[in-house]
Amino acid sequence: MDLKKTNAPISSMTYDRNEIDAPTGNIYEAISVISRRAEQINTDIRRELVDKLEEFATFNDSLEEIFENKEQIEVSKFYEKLPKPHALAVQEWLNDKIYYRNTEDDAKDA
């Protein structure tokens, strides 16, 4: 997932309920799928941020020597300006980029 090329909204917005539940026919199932995807996106973003910030980590016990690293500040600002994981997940859902299946349907077919 390329976070720079996403067109998910940064602020809250209202979605058409019929668009959200169209693929599943059930709004609760759609929200469940979207929330699981949002958790995955949040985990990926957090892992990526921690990896980038570890590059700037200094293992120094002295409290007197705290330097402001401008690159570290820029990385933090970039991640602060990103859309929230739930907005990214909703955008992926509306663009049919999330694969899902109902395991209850699979059990009935067997």
C-alpha positions in Angstrom: 0.0 0.0 0.0 1.4 3.3 -1.0 0.4 5.9 1.5 1.5 8.9 -0.6 -0.9 7.9 -3.5 -4.0 7.4 -1.4 -7.1 9.6 -2.0 -8.7 8.8 1.3 -10.1 11.8 3.2 -8.1 13.2 6.1 -11.2 14.5 7.9 -14.4 12.7 8.7 -17.0 12.4 6.1 -20.4 10.8 5.6 -20.8 7.8 3.3 -23.8 6.4 1.6 -24.9 3.4 3.6 -26.1 1.7 0.4 -22.6 2.0 -1.1 -21.0 0.5 2.0 -23.2 -2.5 2.4 -23.7 -3.2 -1.4 -21.0 -6.0 -1.6 -22.3 -7.9 1.4 -25.9 -6.9 1.6 -25.4 -6.5 5.4 -24.1 -3.2 6.9 -22.8 -5.0 10.0 -20.8 -7.5 8.0 -19.4 -4.7 5.8 -18.3 -2.7 8.9 -16.8 -5.8 10.4 -14.7 -6.4 7.3 -13.7 -2.7 7.1 -12.7 -2.7 10.8 -10.5 -5.8 10.4 -8.8 -4.2 7.4 -8.3 -0.9 9.4 -6.5 -2.9 12.1 -4.2 -4.4 9.5 -3.5 -1.0 8.1 -2.8 0.5 11.5 -0.4 -2.4 12.3 1.5 -1.9 9.1 1.7 1.9 9.5 2.9 1.6 13.1 5.5 -1.0 12.2 6.8 1.2 9.4 6.9 4.3 11.6 8.8 2.4 14.4 11.3 1.1 11.9 11.9 4.6 10.5 12.2 6.1 14.0 14.6 3.4 15.2 17.1 4.8 12.6 17.2 8.0 14.6 17.4 6.4 18.0 20.4 7.3 20.1 21.2 5.0 23.0 22.7 7.6 25.3 22.0 7.7 29.0 22.7 11.4 29.3 19.6 13.6 29.5 21.6 16.7 28.9 22.4 15.8 25.3 19.0 15.8 23.5 19.2 16.8 19.9 16.3 17.7 17.7 16.7 15.7 14.5 15.0 17.5 11.7 14.7 14.4 9.7 13.0 12.6 12.6 10.5 15.5 12.9 9.7 15.4 9.2 9.0 11.7 9.4 6.7 12.2 12.4 4.9 15.0 10.6 4.4 12.9 7.5 2.7 10.1 9.6 0.6 12.6 11.5 -0.8 14.0 8.3 -1.8 10.6 6.9 -5.5 9.7 6.7 -6.6 7.5 9.6 -6.5 3.7 9.1 -10.3 3.5 9.1 -10.5 6.1 6.3 -8.0 4.1 4.3 -9.9 0.9 4.9 -13.3 2.5 3.8 -11.6 3.8 0.7 -10.2 0.4 -0.2 -13.7 -1.1 0.5 -15.4 1.3 -1.8 -12.8 0.7 -4.6 -13.2 -3.1 -4.3 -9.7 -3.7 -3.1 -10.5 -5.8 -0.1 -11.1 -9.5 -0.6 -13.5 -11.1 1.8 -15.5 -14.3 2.1 -18.2 -15.4 4.4 -17.1 -18.6 6.2 -20.8 -19.5 7.0 -21.6 -19.6 3.3 -18.5 -21.9 2.8 -19.8 -24.3 5.5 -23.3 -24.5 4.0 -21.8 -25.4 0.6 -19.7 -28.2 2.0 
